[in-house]
Amino acid sequence: MKWDFDLLRLILLDIQNMPVGTICSAFTFTEQYDPVTVSEHVRLLIAEGLINGKMITVRGAIDKFTITGLTWKGQDFVEVAKDNSIWVKAKRKLLISTTRITYDLVLEWLKIEAKGKKPK
């Protein structure tokens, strides 16, 4: 499965906006993505250490998840990815033009862009 960085960003933003102590098992944007795709991206985010949570399987298939929050690594990504102008620029310059992209590459690019952005 190919990572959908827009979906990853939406998941991380939703988790960041959760009240402290909340356990997340669904998202506000689910009408845009099928549940299997969302669950698979959650699994990848847990495996990569961006979110704290666990997958719950029923009959060998991913069925549900519970998320308790972002990790330091996840928070680091959200802080630079939440700015829409930087995100649009990343998609235009990096995500669309490159066929082989990694999370670390996207994060480093976003950090560089965020540092160079002048305050309004």
SVG drawing of the C-alpha trace seen along z (x, -y; Angstrom):
<svg xmlns="http://www.w3.org/2000/svg" viewBox="-19 -40 35 55">
<polyline fill="none" stroke="black" stroke-width="0.4" points="0.0,0.0 1.2,-3.5 1.2,-6.0 -1.4,-8.8 0.4,-11.7 -2.9,-13.8 -4.6,-11.0 -1.6,-10.7 -1.7,-14.5 -5.5,-14.4 -5.1,-11.5 -2.3,-13.3 -4.2,-16.6 -7.3,-14.9 -5.3,-13.3 -3.6,-16.5 -7.0,-18.1 -8.2,-15.4 -8.7,-16.5 -6.0,-15.1 -7.1,-11.6 -9.4,-10.9 -9.2,-7.6 -9.8,-7.9 -11.4,-5.1 -12.8,-7.1 -12.0,-10.3 -14.0,-13.3 -13.0,-12.9 -14.0,-9.2 -16.5,-10.0 -13.5,-10.9 -11.7,-7.5 -12.7,-3.9 -12.3,-2.3 -9.7,0.2 -7.5,-2.5 -7.8,-4.6 -7.1,-1.5 -4.0,-0.6 -2.7,-4.1 -3.3,-4.1 -1.4,-0.8 1.5,-2.3 1.6,-5.4 1.6,-3.2 4.4,-1.0 6.5,-4.1 6.1,-5.5 4.1,-8.6 1.0,-7.8 0.4,-5.8 -2.3,-3.2 -3.1,0.3 -4.9,2.2 -7.7,4.6 -8.1,7.5 -11.2,9.7 -10.9,13.0 -7.4,12.0 -8.5,8.8 -7.9,5.3 -11.2,4.1 -10.7,1.3 -8.1,-0.8 -7.6,-2.8 -5.3,-5.8 -4.3,-7.6 -2.3,-10.4 0.7,-11.6 4.3,-10.6 7.1,-13.2 7.8,-12.2 4.2,-12.6 3.9,-16.0 7.1,-17.1 5.5,-16.2 2.1,-17.9 3.8,-21.1 5.4,-21.7 2.6,-20.1 -0.4,-21.9 0.3,-25.1 -1.8,-24.8 0.5,-27.0 3.5,-24.9 1.6,-21.7 0.4,-22.8 3.9,-23.8 5.2,-20.4 2.6,-18.6 3.4,-20.7 7.2,-20.5 7.9,-17.2 5.1,-14.8 3.8,-15.0 7.2,-15.3 8.8,-12.4 7.8,-8.8 9.9,-7.5 9.2,-9.5 9.8,-8.7 8.3,-10.1 11.7,-11.4 12.3,-13.2 8.9,-14.9 9.5,-15.9 12.9,-17.4 11.6,-19.3 8.7,-20.7 11.0,-21.8 13.2,-23.7 10.2,-25.4 8.8,-26.2 12.1,-27.8 12.2,-29.9 8.6,-31.2 8.4,-34.7 6.0,-35.6 2.9,-37.6"/>
</svg>
